[in-house]
Amino acid sequence: MEPSSEDFAELDRRAARTFREAAEEVGLEQIVYLGGLGDSDGNLSKHLSSRHEVADILARGPVPTTELRASMIVGAGSASFEILRHLVEKLPVMVTASWVRTRTQPISIENVLDYLASCADDPRVRGGNFDIGGPDVLTYRDLMQRYAQVAGLRKRVMIPVPVLTPKLSSYWIHIVTPVSAALARPLVQGLRNEMLVDPAQDLHHLFPDVELDRVDVAIQRALDSAQKHDIELLGFDELLERSDAITVHVPRSKETLGLLGREAFEKMRPGVLLVNAARGGIVDEEALAEALESGKVGGAALDVFVKGPPPADHPLLGMSNVICTPHLGASTAQAQLNVSITAAEQVRDYLLEGAVRNAVNVPSISPELLEQVRPYLVLGEKLGRFQGQLCPGAIEEIEIEYTGEVADLRVAPITVAVLKGMLESVSDRVNMVNAPIIAQEHGIKVIESKSSRAIDFASTITTRVRGCVDRLIAGAVFHGNQPRIVRVDDFMLEAIPEGPTILLQNHDRPGVVGHVGNCLGEAGINISRMQLALAPERAEAAMLVNVDQMPDDDVMEKLRELPHMIAAQLVDLGR
């Protein structure tokens, strides 16, 4: 039997118990749970009561549970914030329920992450209950007006109607926003409860260094993030009208049964592709067969049916533009247990040892291989970061050459590390999973080569970029697994790739080093290391200067204006 939208509390209980048992089995040291504000002794909504109950279930286990309770989280992905955003953007005049007068203490998603990270390894909070919130206390009416102001919209007119029940509000929200009525209803019910931080429970007392964002700042950051990542949220009908391919990712409930039927297919683009691997009954199979025959739907892939397995004479089975596969879904209790244990073990191995196994989108690294390649992963990321920050424009191609002993290793993870470091300057979302994809999106050609013949060092990684500039940067791993930059173009040196680093190129003349030291000293910047290199055939020299703080633009400009200086560039190679 498929769960209905009213069963969320029971599903939450089961999930909490399962997680508590798994945490105990793997020896987890702490659980940090993000719940919701609201007085447990008060008349809480079912949604907020369920969040409190989950915290209680987790706390009853042997693993210490730290609970953080928050009000509305301001940021992309927060369902309550998305409801507010769409209401304000689409309705200059809106009829609202009495909940618009309820006070709340919203917090930015960045501050939530700050608190979660702070609690991870601080023994002062282990097993405690704390409230988190931003510096502003507002009614929901005030919050919506603030959003309108930040978004550059005119002031919204709101007409409160006391008879607008949570159920009616949820249907109204579903019409206006992309949020389903089933999801909106428990959220709306919770809006009647004031969500304010108890000063006695305020986590900010323990972490005063967390700089809390004013609500205007949080809203602006959310808007900037959506614009930066080209995110556009659509209503259901508009989504159908504009999609070339549709995949189903919802549970079967009263609200989703027959969600994609004749009316929905009529709104779709001709030739649309449809995939349903969620639950049978969400797609009207008879209507789908008609749409496939007419060409309205170009092709479909299904592994779920209303009745499974489908009978041999099912109309979809004989269609050439339909792919049907069995739906396994880890349906047995034993399979679910084994999958849970395997997933927990793999997460444990990654957190403790950095080992990645059985991932579909990142090269697998066993603990044994990780031990061998770890120093080269660090070096590769440093080389990529060096290249990416020195390039003033688009990189068209990067060639990564492995020579010596490193060529005998599995170098795919190292190549990914190079790409990750290089792309950090153009994308703040790059990681070891998506780096190759982002490189492809930017049209960067990646060339990888190997040679087991060592030249100057036992192992060398050489990176060459072409496009905005043509530059070669090479590195090696020294004794004690220490990464070093050993070559920049024609200049041979041995520099530690760490922290703020200035690359200087100058004519080989007396006094240049002194001028550099005086310039940095006058700016109060300490030189921690300096490596010099010479290209005698051109009478040019180069310096890699590690400093203890980032020089500003004025300092860099003064360096470029020094006598005999050709170029001065700044990179931050991290720790």
N, C-alpha and C positions, 0 to 999 in steps of 0.2 A: 504493500500500500504506500502510495506516495504521500509525503508529509504535506500538510496544508500550511498556509501562511500563519495560522494560529498556533502552530506547534513549535515556534521558535524557542520558547522558554525550555521545553523538554529537550530540544536539540542542543541548546546551550549547556544544559546540565550534563548530558551524555558526553559532549565534547570536553567539558571541564574535568569530569571524572577520568576520561581516557587520557587526557594530557597529564593529569596528576599522577596516574599510575605509570605512564611512560617516563615522566621526569624522575620518579623514584627509582625505576628500574635501571636507568642509565647513570644514576648518581649525580643528577643536576644539582648545582650548589645553590641556585636561587632562581625564582620565577619573579619577573617584573610584569605586572598586569596593569593595563590601562583600562580603567573603568569610567563610570560617570559620576558627576557630582549629584547631590541631592540628599536630603535628610532621610536616613533609613527608617526613622520613626514616623515620618510623614506619609501622606497619601501619594506614593510614587506610582508612576505609570508602570504598565507591565514591562515595557522595554527597560526602564531604569531599574526596576526591581530585579529583572533577570541579570543585568550587569552586576548588581550587588551580590546576587546569589552565586554567580560564577566565582567572584572573589572569595566568598565564604567556602565554597567547595574546594578551591585550590588551597586555601589556608589550612584546611583540615588535614592535608597531607604532610608528610615528613619534611618536604622541601620548603624552606622559608619562602614565603610569598610576600613581595612588596607591592602594595596596591597604590597606584596613582589615579586620582579621580579628577576628571576634566569636564568642563562645560563644552560649548561649541568650539570645535577646532577650525580655525580659519586657514584654509589652504585647499589647493586643488585635490580632489578625491574625497573630501569630507562630505558625506551625503547631506547633512543638515546645512552646510555652507552652500552646496550646489543648489539646494532648494531656495535658499535666500537669494542667491545670485540671480537665478532665473526669474524669480518673482519680480525682483527689482528691475531687471533689464527689460522684461517684456510687458510690464504693467505700470504705466504712469499713474493709473488710478486703480486701486484694488480694494476689494471687500475682504476684510480680515476678521478672524476670530478674536476673542478676548485675550488670547495668549500673546498678542503683540505688546501687551502692557507688562508681561513678565520680565523680571530682571535676570540678566545672565552676565557671566564674566568670561568672555571669549579669550582664547589663547591661540597664538600662531602655531602652525605645525612645526616650524623651526624650533620654537621654545619647547614644545612637547618632546622633540627628538633630543634637545639639549638635556632635559631632565631625565629621560630614559637612559641616555648614555652615562650621565652622572651617577645614576643609581646602580649601574651594572657592577661596579667594584668598590662601593663605599659601604663599609660595615655598619655605619651609623643608621642606615635606612633599612637594613635587612629585616624583613618580617614586619615592617611597619605599614601604616595607612596614612596617606598624605593627599592633600588637595593641591591642585595646580591651576593657575589662571593668570590671565594677563592683568595689566594695571588698570584697565577700564571696566567699570560696571555700568551696563546699559540695558535698557529695555530692547526687545526685539524690534520695536518700531524705530528706536534711535539707531540701532545697528543697521537696519535697512536704509535709513536716510544717510548714514555715514557711507555705506557702500555706494549709493547714488552719487554722493558728492565726490568720492575718490574716483569713480568711474566716469566722471564728467557728465552725469545725467542731471536733469532738472529734478527738483524736489518732488517726491512721490506723494500723492494724495491717498490716505488710508481711511477707510470707513469701517470701523469695528462693528460686527454683527454678533450679538451674544448667542444666537441660535445656531451659529455655524459649528456643528459638532465635529469631533476629530475625523469621523468617517466621511462626512461631507467635505471637510478640508482636504483629506487625502485624495479624494476624487478630483477636486479642483486643482490641487497641486499636480496630479498626474496629467491633467489636460494641458497645463501651462508649462510644465518642466519635463525633462526626460526621466524623472524619478517615478517608479511604479507606485501605484496606490498601495500595494502590499507593503512596500518598504516605507512609504511616507506615513502610513497610519501610526505605527508605534513611535515614530519620531515626533509626529505632531502631538500625540498623547503626552509625550514627555515635556513638551513646551510649556505646559501649565505649571510645572515645578520650577521654582527659582533655583538656579544653579550658580551659587556663590561660594567662594572660598571661605572656609572657617579659619580665621586668623590663627587659632591654636594649632591647626593642622597644616598650615601653609608650608609647603616644601621649600619655598624661597628663603626661609630662615636658615636652612642648612646649606643652600647653594646661592648665596647672594651675588656671586659672580655671573650668574646667568642674567644677561641683559634682556629684560622683558620688552617685547615689542608692543608699542601702542597699536590699537586696533586699526587705525588708518594706515600705518606702516605694513601691518600684516595683510590687509586687503590689497594694497598696492603691490606687494610682493607676489600675491596669488595671481593678480591680473597680469603682471609682468611674466610670470612663469608660464601661464597659459598661452600668452602671445608668443613667447620665445619658442615654445615647443609646438606651436601651431595646433593647439588643441581646440576642437570645436565640438561642443555638446549639442546634440540634436534631439528633438522630440521623436517619438516612435514613427509617426507617419512620414516625417521628413527623412528619417533614416532609411526607411523602405524605398522612398522615391529616389534617393541619391546613391544607393549602394550597388556596386557591381558584384559583390559576393557577400553573403550573409551566413554567419555561423551562429548556432544556438548555444547559449551558456546559461540557462535558467532552470530552476527546479520545476517539476510539474505540480501545479497548484490550481485552485479554482480560478485564479487570475490568468494563468498561462495556458490552461487547457484550450486547445484550438487557437492559440495565439496567431499562428500563421495559417489562415484559411483563405477562402475565395476572395474575401474583401482585401486582405493583405496582399495577396498575389496580384490583384488588379493594380495596386499602387506601385508595384516594383517595376524596375527597368526591364525592357525586353532582353532576354538572354542572361538574366541574373543567375548566379551559381549559389546553391544552397547546401549547407552541411548541418546535419543534426546528429550529434553524438551525445546529447544531453539525456532526454527522456522521451519515450513514445507518447503520442497524443498532443504534444506541443504543436506539431505540424499535422494539419488535416491531410491524411494520406490520399483520400479521394480527390481533394482539391489540388494536391500536388501532382497527381497523375494527369489531371486535366491540363494543368499549367505546363507540364513537360510535353504533352502531346501538341499543344498549341504553339510551343516555342517561347512562351512567356518566361519559363524557366529553362535555361540552357542546359543545365545539368545538376544532379543532386547526388550527395553521398550520405548514406544513412547507416547507422549501426544500432538503431533503436526503432521499435515499432509499437503500435498500440497493443498487439498480441505478439509475443515472441516465443519461439521463432515464428515468422510469418508463414502462412500456408503456401504450398507450392504454386497455387494459382493466383497469388497476390499480384495485382497489376503492375506494381513497381519492379518486381523481380525480372520481368521479361523485357524491360526497356534498356536500349543500348546506351542511353545517356544517364543511367543511374548506376551507382556503385553501392553494393550492400555488403556489409561485413557483420560477423557476430559481435554482440555486445557482451564483453566479459565483466569489466568493471570491478575486478577483485571482489567478486560477489560472495565468496565464502568467508566464514569467520577466521579460518586458518590463513587464508590469503591476506586478509586485512591485517592480521597480527604480524605476519611475516613482512609485509610491505612496511608497516609502521616501524618494526625493529630495524629493518635495513635502512630506512630513511634516517632514523635517529642515529644509527651507527655512522652513516656517511656525514651527517652534520657534525657529530662529535669528532670524527677524524679530521674534518676540515678545520674546525675551531682549535683543536689541540695540536695538530701536526701539519695543517695546510694541505692535506692530501685531498684531491678531487677524483672521485670515482663515479663512473656511470652517468655523468652529466651529458645531456644531449647537445649542449651549446657551448661547451668549453672543453679543451683537451684534458683528458684524464691524467692525473699525476699520482702514482703510487707513492707511499712514504719513502721507499728506497730511491725511486727516481727523484723525488723532491729533494732529498738530501744532496744528491749530486748536482741538480740544476739550480738550487736555491740561489747561490751566489751569482749565477748567470742571469737569473730572473731579475735580481736587483740591478745588475749591470745593464741589462737590456732596457729596463725602464728608464734608467738614468740617461742612456744614450738617446733613446727616443725623446725624452723630455728636453735634452740639449738641442736636438735637431728641431723639434717643434717650436721652441721658444726663439730660436735664432732665425727662423724663416719669416720674412715680412709679409708673405702672401701665400697663395695656394701651392701645396706640394703635389706634384703630378706623379712622382714615382719614388719609391724607396727600395733600395737593394740592401739586403742583409746577408753578409758573408760570414760563415763560421769556419775558422781554420784551426788546426791542431786538435787537441783532445776533445774539445767541445763538439767537434763535428761528428764524433762517434755517439753522442747522446741524442735523445729525442728532443729536437730543437723547436718543435711546434709551439710549446708554451712560452719559450723565450721570444720567438717572433711576435706572439700576441702581446707580451710584455713591452716590447719595443713599440708596437703600434699604440698601446695604451698610453705610454709616456708621451709619444709624439702628438697624439690627438687631444691630450688634456688642454692644450692651448686653444682648441676650437670647439670643444664640447665639454660641459661640466657633468655629463651623464655617462662618460666613457668608463668602461671597466673591462675586466679580463674576459667577460662573456661577449660583450657587444663590440669590442674594438675592431675585429675584422669586418663586421657589418658596417660600422661607421666609416671605416676606411673606404669600403666599396661605395657607400653613398656619396662620398666626397670625390669619387673618381680617381682614387690613389691606386696606382699599380704597385703590387708588392712582389718583389723578386727575392727568392731565397736560394742560396748556394752554399755548398760545403766543400772543404778541402782538408783532408787529414794531415797534410804537410804543414808543419809549424814553421814559421819564419823567424820573427823576433821574440815571440813569447810562446809558452806551451799551448795556450789557447787565446784566440783573439776573436772578438766580434767587431766587424766593420760595417758601418752604416753609411750609405751614400744616398742623398736626396737630390732630386732634380725637379725643376719647376721655378719657384720663386727665386731660388739660388741653387747652385750646384755646390754641395758641401760634403766632405768626408769627415766623419768622426769615428774613431775606433777606441775600443776599450779592452782591458784584460783583467783577469782576476789574479791578484798577487797572493803571496803567502799569508795564511790565515783567512782566506776567502775574502780579501779586501778588494773591492772594485776600484779600478783606476781608469782615467782617461789617458790614453797613450799617444793619440795622434789627433790633431785638428788640421785638416787639409795637408799641407806640406810640413807642418811643424810637429816634431817629435818631443813628447814630454811625459811626465808621470804625475798626474794631478788627481786629488781626491774629489770625486763628484758629490759634493755635499753643500747644502745651504745656498745663500746668495753668492753668485759667482760672476765675476766680470771678465769677459774675454777682450783683451786689448791687442791690437796689431799696430806696429809702429816701424818707422825707419830705424835701422840699427845705428843709433847715435848715443854718445855718452850723456848721462843725466836724465834719461827718460824715466828710469825706475824711481829716482829721487823725486821727480815732478809728480809721479803718480802717488807716491807715499805722502807728499806734502798736501796734495789736493784732497785725498781721503782724510788725512789727519785734521785738516782745517774744518772738515764737515763732521768731525767727531766719529768717524767710521774706522774701526779697528781692522787691520789686516791679520787674518789668522794664518793664512798660507799663501805662498806665491810660487808659481812654477814658470820658468822662462824657457823659451825655445827660439832657435835661430834658423833662418833659411839663408845661408851665406851667399848662394848664387844670386839672390835678389837683394841682398843687404837689408833684409827685413827681419823683424823679430816679433814674437808673440808672448803674451803673458796670460796665465789663468790665475786670477786673484780671488781667493775665498775671503769674504768679509763677514763680520758678525751681525750686520743688519742691512736691509735693502736700501741702497742709495736712491734718492729721489731723482726726478728728471733734471733738476738744476745741477746736481753733482755729475750725472752722466754727461750733460752738455759741457761742463767744465773739463771733464776728462777728454772729450773729443777735441776741445780747443787747445790742448796742451801742445807744446812744440814737438814736431816730428811724429805726432799721432796720426794714424791712418783711419782707424775705426775703434769704437768702444761699444760693446753690447753686453746686456745684462740678462742673466738667466737665474732662475731659482730651482735648484736641483733637489730640494727637500732633504729630509733627514736620511 
